[in-house]
Amino acid sequence: MKSVWRQSGLPAEGLASQTGAGFAYIAAVFSGSRFPSRRFTIRYARACGADHHVLLKVWEDEHGRRHHPVEHQQTQQPHSAPAYHQFP
């Protein structure tokens, strides 16, 4: 997310005012110590001039990974050749 903001050229004050979030919240998101809300992610994308659909897709993937790590790992494994079973 931080790279999206850097590319936007938006000053920190503008980012805070356009997202409605405080500097502490934004800093916590940037550092990874806080997971952003869905609403913040949409506002953030719009403030930075980014496609909010793209950032929401990333948000949904990460949200799913954090809340269902085992299921996500099973569905995200690279596709391999089918396993063949030997029958007696």
C-alpha positions as CSV (number, residue, x, y, z in Angstrom):
1,M,0.0,0.0,0.0
2,K,2.8,2.3,0.8
3,S,4.1,2.1,-2.8
4,V,0.7,3.1,-4.1
5,W,0.7,6.2,-2.0
6,R,4.3,7.1,-3.0
7,Q,3.4,6.9,-6.7
8,S,0.4,9.1,-6.1
9,G,2.5,12.0,-5.0
10,L,-0.2,12.9,-2.4
11,P,1.1,14.6,0.7
12,A,0.6,12.7,4.0
13,E,-1.8,15.4,5.2
14,G,-3.9,14.9,2.1
15,L,-3.9,11.1,2.5
16,A,-5.1,11.5,6.1
17,S,-7.8,13.9,5.3
18,Q,-9.1,12.1,2.2
19,T,-9.2,8.7,4.0
20,G,-10.5,10.1,7.3
21,A,-7.8,8.2,9.1
22,G,-5.3,9.5,11.5
23,F,-1.5,9.4,11.0
24,A,-1.1,6.7,13.6
25,Y,-3.6,4.4,11.9
26,I,-1.9,4.9,8.5
27,A,1.6,4.4,10.0
28,A,0.4,1.2,11.6
29,V,-1.0,-0.1,8.3
30,F,2.2,0.8,6.5
31,S,4.3,-1.0,9.1
32,G,2.2,-4.1,9.0
33,S,1.2,-3.9,12.7
34,R,-2.4,-3.2,11.8
35,F,-4.6,-4.7,9.0
36,P,-6.6,-2.0,7.3
37,S,-10.4,-2.1,7.2
38,R,-12.2,-2.7,4.0
39,R,-13.6,0.8,4.1
40,F,-10.2,2.4,4.6
41,T,-8.8,0.4,1.7
42,I,-11.4,1.7,-0.7
43,R,-10.9,5.3,0.5
44,Y,-7.2,4.9,0.4
45,A,-7.3,3.6,-3.2
46,R,-9.5,6.5,-4.3
47,A,-7.4,9.1,-2.5
48,C,-4.3,7.7,-4.3
49,G,-6.0,7.6,-7.7
50,A,-5.6,3.8,-7.8
51,D,-8.2,1.2,-8.9
52,H,-10.0,0.3,-5.7
53,H,-11.1,-3.0,-7.2
54,V,-7.5,-4.1,-7.5
55,L,-6.6,-3.1,-3.9
56,L,-9.8,-4.8,-2.7
57,K,-8.8,-8.0,-4.4
58,V,-5.4,-7.9,-2.6
59,W,-7.2,-7.0,0.6
60,E,-9.6,-9.9,0.2
61,D,-6.8,-12.4,-0.5
62,E,-4.8,-11.2,2.6
63,H,-7.9,-11.2,4.8
64,G,-8.7,-14.7,3.8
65,R,-5.2,-15.8,4.4
66,R,-5.2,-14.3,7.9
67,H,-8.6,-15.7,8.8
68,H,-8.4,-19.1,7.2
69,P,-4.7,-19.9,6.8
70,V,-5.0,-23.7,6.3
71,E,-7.8,-23.4,3.7
72,H,-5.9,-20.7,1.8
73,Q,-2.7,-22.7,1.7
74,Q,-4.6,-25.7,0.2
75,T,-6.2,-23.6,-2.5
76,Q,-3.1,-21.5,-3.3
77,Q,-0.6,-24.4,-3.8
78,P,0.8,-24.5,-7.3
79,H,-0.9,-26.9,-9.7
80,S,1.1,-30.1,-10.1
81,A,0.7,-33.2,-12.2
82,P,-2.2,-35.4,-11.0
83,A,-1.3,-38.1,-8.6
84,Y,-1.6,-41.6,-9.9
85,H,-2.5,-44.3,-7.6
86,Q,-1.3,-47.9,-8.0
87,F,-4.0,-50.5,-7.4
88,P,-3.1,-54.0,-6.3
